Amino acid sequence: MPKKLENEFAQITFICRNFGQYFSLNQLLQYMPKELSKRTLQYRLQQMVKIGTLFTKGRGKNSKYCLAAPLLLMAGESPRHYSILPLSVEALKVKESVSLPIPLRKPVTYKHSFLEAYEPNKTFYLTESMLEKLHQLGAGAERGRPAGTYAKKIFQRLLIDLSWNSSRLEGNTYSLLETEKLLATGEALPGKHVAETQMIVNHKDAIEYLVSMSEDININSYTILNLHGLLAHNLLNSTACGRLRVIPVRIGKSVYLPPEIPQVIEDGFRTIVQKAAAILNPYEQSFFLMVHLPYLQPFQDVNKRVSRLAGNIPLIRENLSPISFVDVPEEEYIQGLLAVYELNRIELFRDVFVWAYERSALQYLHTL
């Protein structure tokens, strides 16, 4: 087989592994290099079907493809190794890197240059097409109304969804129905760890704070510290709630070492807040916070929870659909952050963010 053809087959196979189920020609095409035309890709898929690399069903425009099981489960890997999210080629490469065993990943420390390189309204983590897509998904009829109007309309659904999904991403074992009951009655579920119950109750208090204060709330140190105080209540020592950390922390299952010097943490936190506040686009602002707050790890714990709720501030304020992480797989979310921590690469986390926002926006579109 010619080397060029072999490389094309390998590339197609690599991308196909991301789907884990039947997919169409057009779905695959959006992740292929532009130099590979639709007609060429269609011919390559037909060749791969003939040699048994792919299965197919349907005919013509309705044709769907799926990798043969031995390739899909290559080297005995679990199906959960493959994402249900549509990931870009760059994101797939990053995912492969952070999926390596820890001994094969090089330990890294905090790089202030990653934050310094970002210039608000000049640097964009989200592409123009992504921003346009997010705007079409999230912009509702409440634009121009007082801040928080939309969030107040969907408040009960948002409260349950965001409390549950944000807690779920932390390993909380409460189900959606159990979370709904807890928020409605305030009664803990028998058999659940007290910290899990407290985590959900704290989300409720933090979300109520964001929505009730939406007309006055801004991205500043006061707001972020308040969010941490609410989310960490009864989960951390009272001296650590709402305060920047002064002790070292470590990230589980990662080779990333966050900064340890209090002055570095304080300076980084101040810079994050200042740059975030200067960003004009609410979606870019949201994503920036979700990237840089966890990367710095300014608090003793609860950093990711703070970032998820802080990322909703510009969305709630602008009467856009909030992001509640509906259906987001924990593995992809964590791997996206690992790529930020260890590689300073945002492509995987960005794909997770965009997909998560679409799921959330569609959820609330049908709530009203």
Secondary structure, DSSP 8 states (H G I E B T S, - for coil): --HHHHHHHHHHHHHHTTT-S-B-HHHHHTTS-TTS-HHHHHHHHHHHHHTTSEEEES-GGG-EEEE-HHHHTGGG--GGGS-SS---HHHHHHHHHHTS-GGGS--EE--HHHHHT--BTTB-SS-HHHHHHHHHHHB-TTTTS-TTHHHHHTHHHHHHHHHHHHHHTTT----HHHHHHHHHH----TTS-HHHHHHHHHHHHHHHHHHHTTTT--SSHHHHHHHHHHHTTTTS-TTTTTS---S----TT--EE----HHHHHHHHHHHHHHHHH--SHHHHHHHHHHHHHHH--SSS-HHHHHHHHTTHHHHHTTB-----TT--HHHHHHHHHHHHHH---HHHHHHHHHHHHHHHHHHHTT-
